[in-house]
Protein backbone atom coordinates (compact mmCIF):
# COMPACT_ATOMS: atom_id res chain seq x y z
CA UNK A 1 0.00 0.00 0.00
CA UNK A 2 2.81 2.42 0.87
CA UNK A 3 4.46 1.89 -2.51
CA UNK A 4 1.23 2.69 -4.35
CA UNK A 5 0.76 5.89 -2.35
CA UNK A 6 4.37 6.87 -3.06
CA UNK A 7 3.96 6.32 -6.80
CA UNK A 8 0.77 8.37 -6.85
CA UNK A 9 2.47 11.09 -4.78
CA UNK A 10 5.40 11.25 -7.21
CA UNK A 11 3.02 11.58 -10.16
CA UNK A 12 1.15 14.35 -8.35
CA UNK A 13 4.41 16.15 -7.60
CA UNK A 14 5.34 16.20 -11.28
CA UNK A 15 1.82 17.33 -12.20
CA UNK A 16 2.08 19.99 -9.49
CA UNK A 17 5.30 21.39 -10.91
CA UNK A 18 3.82 21.34 -14.40
CA UNK A 19 0.73 23.05 -13.04
CA UNK A 20 2.82 25.97 -11.87
CA UNK A 21 3.30 27.04 -15.49
CA UNK A 22 0.15 25.67 -17.13
CA UNK A 23 -2.96 27.67 -16.22
CA UNK A 24 -5.40 24.74 -16.29
CA UNK A 25 -3.59 22.63 -13.67
CA UNK A 26 -3.59 23.70 -9.99
CA UNK A 27 0.12 23.23 -9.16
CA UNK A 28 0.49 23.88 -5.42
CA UNK A 29 -2.75 22.05 -4.46
CA UNK A 30 -1.56 18.94 -6.33
CA UNK A 31 1.81 19.16 -4.59
CA UNK A 32 0.03 19.45 -1.26
CA UNK A 33 -2.10 16.38 -2.00
CA UNK A 34 1.15 14.50 -2.68
CA UNK A 35 2.42 15.64 0.72
CA UNK A 36 -0.79 14.32 2.30
CA UNK A 37 -0.50 10.97 0.53
CA UNK A 38 3.02 10.47 1.88
CA UNK A 39 1.74 11.49 5.30
CA UNK A 40 -1.03 8.92 5.00
CA UNK A 41 1.49 6.24 4.01
CA UNK A 42 3.73 6.48 7.08
CA UNK A 43 3.34 9.88 8.81
CA UNK A 44 6.78 11.46 8.23
CA UNK A 45 5.60 15.07 8.73
CA UNK A 46 4.53 16.86 11.87
CA UNK A 47 1.02 18.26 12.08
CA UNK A 48 2.43 21.79 12.21
CA UNK A 49 4.17 21.26 8.87
CA UNK A 50 0.93 20.08 7.27
CA UNK A 51 -1.01 23.05 8.64
CA UNK A 52 1.61 25.57 7.54
CA UNK A 53 1.74 24.15 4.03
CA UNK A 54 -2.07 24.05 3.86
CA UNK A 55 -2.18 27.76 4.68
CA UNK A 56 0.61 28.54 2.21
CA UNK A 57 -1.08 26.48 -0.51
CA UNK A 58 -4.40 28.25 -0.02
CA UNK A 59 -2.72 31.67 0.04
CA UNK A 60 -0.64 31.01 -3.08
CA UNK A 61 -3.65 29.63 -4.94
CA UNK A 62 -5.67 32.74 -4.11
CA UNK A 63 -2.76 35.06 -4.95
CA UNK A 64 -2.39 33.32 -8.28
CA UNK A 65 -5.65 34.95 -9.31
CA UNK A 66 -4.89 38.30 -7.70
CA UNK A 67 -1.25 39.02 -8.65
CA UNK A 68 -1.68 39.10 -12.47
CA UNK A 69 -4.76 41.30 -12.23
CA UNK A 70 -3.00 43.58 -9.75
CA UNK A 71 0.02 43.85 -12.07
CA UNK A 72 -2.26 44.68 -14.96
CA UNK A 73 -4.14 47.34 -12.98
CA UNK A 74 -0.95 48.95 -11.67
CA UNK A 75 0.16 49.41 -15.28
CA UNK A 76 -3.29 50.61 -16.37
CA UNK A 77 -4.62 47.64 -18.32
CA UNK A 78 -8.21 47.72 -19.49
CA UNK A 79 -10.67 44.88 -18.90
CA UNK A 80 -10.20 43.95 -22.54
CA UNK A 81 -6.44 43.79 -21.95
CA UNK A 82 -6.89 41.45 -19.01
CA UNK A 83 -9.27 39.24 -21.00
CA UNK A 84 -6.87 39.37 -23.95
CA UNK A 85 -4.01 38.19 -21.77
CA UNK A 86 -6.05 35.24 -20.51
CA UNK A 87 -7.16 34.26 -24.02
CA UNK A 88 -3.64 34.72 -25.39
CA UNK A 89 -2.14 32.59 -22.63
CA UNK A 90 -4.66 29.81 -23.18
CA UNK A 91 -4.13 29.81 -26.95
CA UNK A 92 -0.35 29.94 -26.51
CA UNK A 93 -0.48 26.98 -24.12
CA UNK A 94 -1.29 24.75 -27.08
CA UNK A 95 1.93 25.82 -28.79
CA UNK A 96 4.81 25.80 -26.31
CA UNK A 97 5.65 27.34 -22.96
CA UNK A 98 7.22 30.21 -24.91
CA UNK A 99 3.98 30.44 -26.92
CA UNK A 100 2.03 30.69 -23.68
CA UNK A 101 4.16 33.61 -22.48
CA UNK A 102 4.12 35.32 -25.88
CA UNK A 103 0.36 34.75 -26.13
CA UNK A 104 -0.15 36.36 -22.74
CA UNK A 105 1.83 39.44 -23.72
CA UNK A 106 0.37 39.78 -27.23
CA UNK A 107 -3.17 39.12 -25.99
CA UNK A 108 -2.83 41.80 -23.31
CA UNK A 109 -1.53 44.35 -25.80
CA UNK A 110 -4.17 43.55 -28.43
CA UNK A 111 -6.91 43.60 -25.81
CA UNK A 112 -5.84 47.03 -24.61
CA UNK A 113 -5.72 48.36 -28.17
CA UNK A 114 -9.25 47.00 -28.73
CA UNK A 115 -10.19 48.64 -25.42
CA UNK A 116 -9.22 52.03 -26.85
CA UNK A 117 -5.66 52.54 -25.60
CA UNK A 118 -2.80 53.78 -27.73
CA UNK A 119 -0.29 51.10 -28.73
CA UNK A 120 2.48 52.62 -26.59
CA UNK A 121 0.23 52.58 -23.51
CA UNK A 122 -1.01 49.09 -24.36
CA UNK A 123 2.57 47.81 -24.48
CA UNK A 124 3.19 49.19 -20.97
CA UNK A 125 0.09 47.60 -19.52
CA UNK A 126 0.83 44.38 -21.42
CA UNK A 127 4.23 44.28 -19.74
CA UNK A 128 2.54 44.85 -16.37
CA UNK A 129 0.22 41.93 -16.97
CA UNK A 130 3.19 39.83 -18.05
CA UNK A 131 5.23 40.76 -14.96
CA UNK A 132 2.29 39.99 -12.64
CA UNK A 133 1.73 36.61 -14.25
CA UNK A 134 5.41 35.68 -14.15
CA UNK A 135 5.58 36.69 -10.47
CA UNK A 136 2.61 34.44 -9.73
CA UNK A 137 4.25 31.54 -11.56
CA UNK A 138 7.50 32.07 -9.68
CA UNK A 139 5.75 31.99 -6.30
CA UNK A 140 3.87 28.81 -7.26
CA UNK A 141 7.10 27.17 -8.45
CA UNK A 142 8.85 28.01 -5.20
CA UNK A 143 6.05 26.60 -3.05
CA UNK A 144 5.61 23.46 -5.15
CA UNK A 145 9.38 23.05 -5.41
CA UNK A 146 9.79 23.14 -1.64
CA UNK A 147 7.01 20.59 -1.16
CA UNK A 148 8.52 18.39 -3.90
CA UNK A 149 11.93 18.51 -2.23
CA UNK A 150 10.44 17.67 1.17
CA UNK A 151 8.44 14.73 -0.17
CA UNK A 152 11.34 13.31 -2.17
CA UNK A 153 13.59 13.65 0.88
CA UNK A 154 11.09 11.74 3.03
CA UNK A 155 10.64 9.11 0.31
CA UNK A 156 14.42 8.65 0.15
CA UNK A 157 14.52 8.23 3.94
CA UNK A 158 11.73 5.65 3.72
CA UNK A 159 13.47 3.70 0.95
CA UNK A 160 16.73 3.64 2.91
CA UNK A 161 14.88 2.48 6.03
CA UNK A 162 13.42 -0.46 4.08
CA UNK A 163 16.88 -1.96 3.55
Contact map, one row per residue, 1 for C-alpha under 8 A:
1111100000000000000000000000000000000000100000000000000000000000000000000000000000000000000000000000000000000000000000000000000000000000000000000000000000000000000
1111110000000000000000000000000000000000110000000000000000000000000000000000000000000000000000000000000000000000000000000000000000000000000000000000000000000000000
1111111000000000000000000000000000000000000000000000000000000000000000000000000000000000000000000000000000000000000000000000000000000000000000000000000000000000000
1111111100000000000000000000000000000000000000000000000000000000000000000000000000000000000000000000000000000000000000000000000000000000000000000000000000000000000
1111111110000000000000000000000000001100100000000000000000000000000000000000000000000000000000000000000000000000000000000000000000000000000000000000000000000000000
0111111111000000000000000000000000001100100000000000000000000000000000000000000000000000000000000000000000000000000000000000000000000000000000000000000000100000000
0011111111100000000000000000000000000000000000000000000000000000000000000000000000000000000000000000000000000000000000000000000000000000000000000000000000000000000
0001111111110000000000000000000001001000000000000000000000000000000000000000000000000000000000000000000000000000000000000000000000000000000000000000000000000000000
0000111111111000000000000000000011101100000000000000000000000000000000000000000000000000000000000000000000000000000000000000000000000000000000000000000000000000000
0000011111111100000000000000000001000000000000000000000000000000000000000000000000000000000000000000000000000000000000000000000000000000000000000000000000000000000
0000001111111110000000000000000000000000000000000000000000000000000000000000000000000000000000000000000000000000000000000000000000000000000000000000000000000000000
0000000111111111000000000000011011000000000000000000000000000000000000000000000000000000000000000000000000000000000000000000000000000000000000000000000000000000000
0000000011111111100000000000011001000000000000000000000000000000000000000000000000000000000000000000000000000000000000000000000000000000000000010001000000000000000
0000000001111111110000000000000000000000000000000000000000000000000000000000000000000000000000000000000000000000000000000000000000000000000000000000000000000000000
0000000000111111111000001010011000000000000000000000000000000000000000000000000000000000000000000000000000000000000000000000000000000000000000000000000000000000000
0000000000011111111100001111111000000000000000000000000000000000000000000000000000000000000000000000000000000000000000000000000000000000000000010000000000000000000
0000000000001111111110000011001000000000000000000000000000000000000000000000000000000000000000000000000000000000000000000000000000000000000010011000000000000000000
0000000000000111111111001010000000000000000000000000000000000000000000000000000000000000000000000000000000000000000000000000000000000000000000000000000000000000000
0000000000000011111111111111000000000000000000000000000000000000000000000000000000000000000000000000000000000000000000000000000000000000000000000000000000000000000
0000000000000001111111101111000000000000000000000000000000000000000000000000000000000000000000000000000000000000000000000000000000000000110110010000000000000000000
0000000000000000111111100000000000000000000000000000000000000000000000000000000000000000000000001000000000000000000000000000000000000000100010000000000000000000000
0000000000000000011111111000000000000000000000000000000000000000000000000000000000000000000010000000000000000000000000000000000000000000000000000000000000000000000
0000000000000000001111111100000000000000000000000000000000000000000000000000000000000000010000000000000000000000000000000000000000000000000000000000000000000000000
0000000000000000001001111100000000000000000000000000000000000000000000000000000000000000000000000000000000000000000000000000000000000000000000000000000000000000000
0000000000000011011101111110000000000000000000000000000000000000000000000000000000000000000000000000000000000000000000000000000000000000000000000000000000000000000
0000000000000001001100111111110000000000000000000000000000001000000000000000000000000000000000000000000000000000000000000000000000000000000000000000000000000000000
0000000000000011111100001111111000000000000000000000000000000000000000000000000000000000000000000000000000000000000000000000000000000000000100010000000000000000000
0000000000000001101100000111111100000000000000000000000010011000000000000000000000000000000000000000000000000000000000000000000000000000000110110000000000000000000
0000000000000001000000000111111110000000000000000000000011001000000000000000000000000000000000000000000000000000000000000000000000000000000000000000000000000000000
0000000000011011000000000111111111000000000000000000000000000000000000000000000000000000000000000000000000000000000000000000000000000000000000000000000000000000000
0000000000011011100000000011111111100000000000000000000000000000000000000000000000000000000000000000000000000000000000000000000000000000000000010011000000000000000
0000000000000000000000000001111111110000000000000000110010000000000000000000000000000000000000000000000000000000000000000000000000000000000000010010000000000000000
0000000010010000000000000000111111111000000000000000000000000000000000000000000000000000000000000000000000000000000000000000000000000000000000000000000000000000000
0000000111011000000000000000011111111100000000000000000000000000000000000000000000000000000000000000000000000000000000000000000000000000000000000000001000000000000
0000000010000000000000000000001111111110000000000000000000000000000000000000000000000000000000000000000000000000000000000000000000000000000000000010001000000000000
0000000000000000000000000000000111111111000000000100000000000000000000000000000000000000000000000000000000000000000000000000000000000000000000000000000000000000000
0000110110000000000000000000000011111111100000000000000000000000000000000000000000000000000000000000000000000000000000000000000000000000000000000000000000000000000
0000110010000000000000000000000001111111111100000000000000000000000000000000000000000000000000000000000000000000000000000000000000000000000000000000001000100000000
0000000000000000000000000000000000111111111110000000000000000000000000000000000000000000000000000000000000000000000000000000000000000000000000000000000000000000000
0000000000000000000000000000000000011111111000000000000000000000000000000000000000000000000000000000000000000000000000000000000000000000000000000000000000000000000
1100110000000000000000000000000000001111111000000000000000000000000000000000000000000000000000000000000000000000000000000000000000000000000000000000000000000000000
0100000000000000000000000000000000000111111100000000000000000000000000000000000000000000000000000000000000000000000000000000000000000000000000000000000000000000000
0000000000000000000000000000000000000111111111000000000000000000000000000000000000000000000000000000000000000000000000000000000000000000000000000000000000000000000
0000000000000000000000000000000000000110011111000000000000000000000000000000000000000000000000000000000000000000000000000000000000000000000000000000000001000000000
0000000000000000000000000000000000000010001111101100000000000000000000000000000000000000000000000000000000000000000000000000000000000000000000000000000000000000000
0000000000000000000000000000000000000000001111111100000000000000000000000000000000000000000000000000000000000000000000000000000000000000000000000000000000000000000
0000000000000000000000000000000000000000000011111110000000000000000000000000000000000000000000000000000000000000000000000000000000000000000000000000000000000000000
0000000000000000000000000000000000000000000001111111000000000000000000000000000000000000000000000000000000000000000000000000000000000000000000000000000000000000000
0000000000000000000000000000000000000000000011111111100000000000000000000000000000000000000000000000000000000000000000000000000000000000000000000000000000000000000
0000000000000000000000000000000000010000000011111111110000000000000000000000000000000000000000000000000000000000000000000000000000000000000000000000000000000000000
0000000000000000000000000000000000000000000000111111111000000000000000000000000000000000000000000000000000000000000000000000000000000000000000000000000000000000000
0000000000000000000000000000000000000000000000011111111100000000000000000000000000000000000000000000000000000000000000000000000000000000000000000000000000000000000
0000000000000000000000000000000100000000000000001111111110000000000000000000000000000000000000000000000000000000000000000000000000000000000000000000000000000000000
0000000000000000000000000000000100000000000000000111111111000000000000000000000000000000000000000000000000000000000000000000000000000000000000000000000000000000000
0000000000000000000000000000000000000000000000000011111111100000000000000000000000000000000000000000000000000000000000000000000000000000000000000000000000000000000
0000000000000000000000000000000000000000000000000001111111110000000000000000000000000000000000000000000000000000000000000000000000000000000000100000000000000000000
0000000000000000000000000001100100000000000000000000111111111000000000000000000000000000000000000000000000000000000000000000000000000000000000100000000000000000000
0000000000000000000000000000100000000000000000000000011111111100000000000000000000000000000000000000000000000000000000000000000000000000000000000000000000000000000
0000000000000000000000000000000000000000000000000000001111111110000000000000000000000000000000000000000000000000000000000000000000000000000000000000000000000000000
0000000000000000000000000001000000000000000000000000000111111111000000000000000000000000000000000000000000000000000000000000000000000000001100000000000000000000000
0000000000000000000000000101100000000000000000000000000011111111100000000000000000000000000000000000000000000000000000000000000000000000000100000000000000000000000
0000000000000000000000000000000000000000000000000000000001111111110000000000000000000000000000000000000000000000000000000000000000000000000000000000000000000000000
0000000000000000000000000000000000000000000000000000000000111111111000000000000000000000000000000000000000000000000000000000000000000001000000000000000000000000000
0000000000000000000000000000000000000000000000000000000000011111111100000000000000000000000000000000000000000000000000000000000000001001100100000000000000000000000
0000000000000000000000000000000000000000000000000000000000001111111110000000000000000000000000000000000000000000000000000000000000000000000000000000000000000000000
0000000000000000000000000000000000000000000000000000000000000111111111000000000000000000000000000000000000000000000000000000000000000000000000000000000000000000000
0000000000000000000000000000000000000000000000000000000000000011111111100000000000000000000000000000000000000000000000000000000000011011000000000000000000000000000
0000000000000000000000000000000000000000000000000000000000000001111111110000000000000000000000000000000000000000000000000000000011111011000000000000000000000000000
0000000000000000000000000000000000000000000000000000000000000000111111111000000001000000000000000000000000000000000000000000000010010000000000000000000000000000000
0000000000000000000000000000000000000000000000000000000000000000011111111100000000000000000000000000000000000000000000000000000000010000000000000000000000000000000
0000000000000000000000000000000000000000000000000000000000000000001111111110000000000000000000000000000000000000000000000000000111111000000000000000000000000000000
0000000000000000000000000000000000000000000000000000000000000000000111111111100001000000000000000000000000000000000000000000110111010000000000000000000000000000000
0000000000000000000000000000000000000000000000000000000000000000000011111111110000000000000000000000000000000000000000000000100100000000000000000000000000000000000
0000000000000000000000000000000000000000000000000000000000000000000001111111100000000000000000000000000000000000000000000000000100000000000000000000000000000000000
0000000000000000000000000000000000000000000000000000000000000000000000111111100000000000000000000000000000000000000000000001111110000000000000000000000000000000000
0000000000000000000000000000000000000000000000000000000000000000000000011111110000000000000000000000000000000000000000000000100000000000000000000000000000000000000
0000000000000000000000000000000000000000000000000000000000000000000000011111111111000000000000000000000000010001000000000100110110000000000000000000000000000000000
0000000000000000000000000000000000000000000000000000000000000000000000001001111111000000000000000000000000000011001000000000000000000000000000000000000000000000000
0000000000000000000000000000000000000000000000000000000000000000000000000000111111100000000000000000000000000011001000000000000000000000000000000000000000000000000
0000000000000000000000000000000000000000000000000000000000000000000000000000111111110000000000000000000000010011011000000000000000000000000000000000000000000000000
0000000000000000000000000000000000000000000000000000000000000000000000000000111111111000000000000000000000111111101000000100110000000000000000000000000000000000000
0000000000000000000000000000000000000000000000000000000000000000000010010000111111111100000000000000000000010011000000000000000010000000000000000000000000000000000
0000000000000000000000000000000000000000000000000000000000000000000000000000001111111110000000000000000000110010000000000000000000000000000000000000000000000000000
0000000000000000000000000000000000000000000000000000000000000000000000000000000111111111000000000000000101111111000000000000000000000000000000000000000000000000000
0000000000000000000000000000000000000000000000000000000000000000000000000000000011111111100000000000001111111010000000000000010010000000000000000000000000000000000
0000000000000000000000000000000000000000000000000000000000000000000000000000000001111111110000000000000100110000000000000000000000000000000000000000000000000000000
0000000000000000000000000000000000000000000000000000000000000000000000000000000000111111111000000000001100100000000000000000000000000000000000000000000000000000000
0000000000000000000000000000000000000000000000000000000000000000000000000000000000011111111100000001011111110000000000000000000000000000000000000000000000000000000
0000000000000000000000000000000000000000000000000000000000000000000000000000000000001111111110000011111110100000000000000000000000000000000000000000000000000000000
0000000000000000000000100000000000000000000000000000000000000000000000000000000000000111111111000001001100000000000000000000000000000000000000000000000000000000000
0000000000000000000000000000000000000000000000000000000000000000000000000000000000000011111111100001001000000000000000000000000000000000000000000000000000000000000
0000000000000000000000000000000000000000000000000000000000000000000000000000000000000001111111111111111100000000000000000000000000000000000000000000000000000000000
0000000000000000000001000000000000000000000000000000000000000000000000000000000000000000111111111011000000000000000000000000000000000000000000000000000000000000000
0000000000000000000000000000000000000000000000000000000000000000000000000000000000000000011111110011000000000000000000000000000000000000000000000000000000000000000
0000000000000000000000000000000000000000000000000000000000000000000000000000000000000000001111111111000000000000000000000000000000000000000000000000000000000000000
0000000000000000000000000000000000000000000000000000000000000000000000000000000000000000000111111111000000000000000000000000000000000000000000000000000000000000000
0000000000000000000010000000000000000000000000000000000000000000000000000000000000000000000110111111100000000000000000000000000000000000000000000000000000000000000
0000000000000000000000000000000000000000000000000000000000000000000000000000000000000000000100111111110000000000000000000000000000000000000000000000000000000000000
0000000000000000000000000000000000000000000000000000000000000000000000000000000000000000100111111111111000000000000000000000000000000000000000000000000000000000000
0000000000000000000000000000000000000000000000000000000000000000000000000000000000000001111111111111111100000000000000000000000000000000000000000000000000000000000
0000000000000000000000000000000000000000000000000000000000000000000000000000000000000000100100001111111110000000000000000000000001000000000000000000000000000000000
0000000000000000000000000000000000000000000000000000000000000000000000000000000000000001100100000111111111000000000000000000000000000000000000000000000000000000000
0000000000000000000000000000000000000000000000000000000000000000000000000000000000001011111100000011111111100000000000000000000000000000000000000000000000000000000
0000000000000000000000000000000000000000000000000000000000000000000000000000000000011111110100000001111111110000000000000000000001000000000000000000000000000000000
0000000000000000000000000000000000000000000000000000000000000000000000000000000000001001100000000000111111111000000000000000011011000000000000000000000000000000000
0000000000000000000000000000000000000000000000000000000000000000000000000000000000011001000000000000011111111100000000000000010000000000000000000000000000000000000
0000000000000000000000000000000000000000000000000000000000000000000000000000000010111111100000000000001111111110000000000000000000000000000000000000000000000000000
0000000000000000000000000000000000000000000000000000000000000000000000000000100111111101000000000000000111111111000000000100110010000000000000000000000000000000000
0000000000000000000000000000000000000000000000000000000000000000000000000000000010011000000000000000000011111111100000100110110000000000000000000000000000000000000
0000000000000000000000000000000000000000000000000000000000000000000000000000000010010000000000000000000001111111110000000100000000000000000000000000000000000000000
0000000000000000000000000000000000000000000000000000000000000000000000000000011111111000000000000000000000111111111000000000000000000000000000000000000000000000000
0000000000000000000000000000000000000000000000000000000000000000000000000000111111010000000000000000000000011111111110000100110000000000000000000000000000000000000
0000000000000000000000000000000000000000000000000000000000000000000000000000000010000000000000000000000000001111111111100100000000000000000000000000000000000000000
0000000000000000000000000000000000000000000000000000000000000000000000000000000100000000000000000000000000000111111110000000000000000000000000000000000000000000000
0000000000000000000000000000000000000000000000000000000000000000000000000000011110000000000000000000000000000011111110000000000000000000000000000000000000000000000
0000000000000000000000000000000000000000000000000000000000000000000000000000000000000000000000000000000000000001111111000000000000000000000000000000000000000000000
0000000000000000000000000000000000000000000000000000000000000000000000000000000000000000000000000000000000000001111111101100000000000000000000000000000000000000000
0000000000000000000000000000000000000000000000000000000000000000000000000000000000000000000000000000000000000000100111111100000000000000000000000000000000000000000
0000000000000000000000000000000000000000000000000000000000000000000000000000000000000000000000000000000000001000100011111110000000000000000000000000000000000000000
0000000000000000000000000000000000000000000000000000000000000000000000000000000000000000000000000000000000000000000001111111000000000000000000000000000000000000000
0000000000000000000000000000000000000000000000000000000000000000000000000000000000000000000000000000000000000000000011111111100000000000000000000000000000000000000
0000000000000000000000000000000000000000000000000000000000000000000000000000100010000000000000000000000000011101100011111111110000000000000000000000000000000000000
0000000000000000000000000000000000000000000000000000000000000000000000000000000000000000000000000000000000001000000000111111111000000000000000000000000000000000000
0000000000000000000000000000000000000000000000000000000000000000000000000010000000000000000000000000000000000000000000011111111100000000000000000000000000000000000
0000000000000000000000000000000000000000000000000000000000000000000000011011100010000000000000000000000000011001000000001111111110000000000000000000000000000000000
0000000000000000000000000000000000000000000000000000000000000000000000010010100010001000000000000000000011011001000000000111111111000000000000000000000000000000000
0000000000000000000000000000000000000000000000000000000000000000000000000010000000000000000000000000000010000000000000000011111111100000000000000000000000000000000
0000000000000000000000000000000000000000000000000000000000000000000000111110100000000000000000000000000000000000000000000001111111110000000000000000000000000000000
0000000000000000000000000000000000000000000000000000000000000000000110110010100001001000000000000000000010010000000000000000111111111000000000000000000000000000000
0000000000000000000000000000000000000000000000000000000000000000000100110000000000000000000000000000100110000000000000000000011111111100000000000000000000000000000
0000000000000000000000000000000000000000000000000000000000000000000100100000000000000000000000000000000000000000000000000000001111111110000000000000000000000000000
0000000000000000000000000000000000000000000000000000000000000000001111110000000000000000000000000000000000000000000000000000000111111111000000000000000000000000000
0000000000000000000000000000000000000000000000000000000000000001001100100000000000000000000000000000000000000000000000000000000011111111100000000000000000000000000
0000000000000000000000000000000000000000000000000000000000000000000000000000000000000000000000000000000000000000000000000000000001111111110000000000000000000000000
0000000000000000000000000000000000000000000000000000000000000000001100000000000000000000000000000000000000000000000000000000000000111111111000000000000000000000000
0000000000000000000000000000000000000000000000000000000000000011001100000000000000000000000000000000000000000000000000000000000000011111111100000000000000000000000
0000000000000000000110000000000000000000000000000000000000000001000000000000000000000000000000000000000000000000000000000000000000001111111110000000000000000000000
0000000000000000000100000000000000000000000000000000000000000000000000000000000000000000000000000000000000000000000000000000000000000111111111000000000000000000000
0000000000000000000000000000000000000000000000000000000000010000000000000000000000000000000000000000000000000000000000000000000000000011111111100000000000000000000
0000000000000000000100000011000000000000000000000000000000011001000000000000000000000000000000000000000000000000000000000000000000000001111111110000000000000000000
0000000000000000100110000001000000000000000000000000000000000000000000000000000000000000000000000000000000000000000000000000000000000000111111111000000000000000000
0000000000000000000000000000000000000000000000000000000000000000000000000000000000000000000000000000000000000000000000000000000000000000011111111100000000000000000
0000000000000000000000000001000000000000000000000000000110000000000000000000000000000000000000000000000000000000000000000000000000000000001111111110000000000000000
0000000000001001100100000011001100000000000000000000000000000000000000000000000000000000000000000000000000000000000000000000000000000000000111111111000000000000000
0000000000000000100000000000000000000000000000000000000000000000000000000000000000000000000000000000000000000000000000000000000000000000000011111111100000000000000
0000000000000000000000000000000000000000000000000000000000000000000000000000000000000000000000000000000000000000000000000000000000000000000001111111110000000000000
0000000000000000000000000000001100100000000000000000000000000000000000000000000000000000000000000000000000000000000000000000000000000000000000111111111000000000000
0000000000001000000000000000001000000000000000000000000000000000000000000000000000000000000000000000000000000000000000000000000000000000000000011111111100000000000
0000000000000000000000000000000000000000000000000000000000000000000000000000000000000000000000000000000000000000000000000000000000000000000000001111111110000000000
0000000000000000000000000000000000000000000000000000000000000000000000000000000000000000000000000000000000000000000000000000000000000000000000000111111111000000000
0000000000000000000000000000000001100100000000000000000000000000000000000000000000000000000000000000000000000000000000000000000000000000000000000011111111100000000
0000000000000000000000000000000000000000000000000000000000000000000000000000000000000000000000000000000000000000000000000000000000000000000000000001111111110000000
0000000000000000000000000000000000000000000000000000000000000000000000000000000000000000000000000000000000000000000000000000000000000000000000000000111111111000000
0000000000000000000000000000000000000000000100000000000000000000000000000000000000000000000000000000000000000000000000000000000000000000000000000000011111111100000
0000010000000000000000000000000000000100000000000000000000000000000000000000000000000000000000000000000000000000000000000000000000000000000000000000001111111110000
0000000000000000000000000000000000000000000000000000000000000000000000000000000000000000000000000000000000000000000000000000000000000000000000000000000111111111000
0000000000000000000000000000000000000000000000000000000000000000000000000000000000000000000000000000000000000000000000000000000000000000000000000000000011111111100
0000000000000000000000000000000000000000000000000000000000000000000000000000000000000000000000000000000000000000000000000000000000000000000000000000000001111111110
0000000000000000000000000000000000000000000000000000000000000000000000000000000000000000000000000000000000000000000000000000000000000000000000000000000000111111111
0000000000000000000000000000000000000000000000000000000000000000000000000000000000000000000000000000000000000000000000000000000000000000000000000000000000011111111
0000000000000000000000000000000000000000000000000000000000000000000000000000000000000000000000000000000000000000000000000000000000000000000000000000000000001111111
0000000000000000000000000000000000000000000000000000000000000000000000000000000000000000000000000000000000000000000000000000000000000000000000000000000000000111111
0000000000000000000000000000000000000000000000000000000000000000000000000000000000000000000000000000000000000000000000000000000000000000000000000000000000000011111
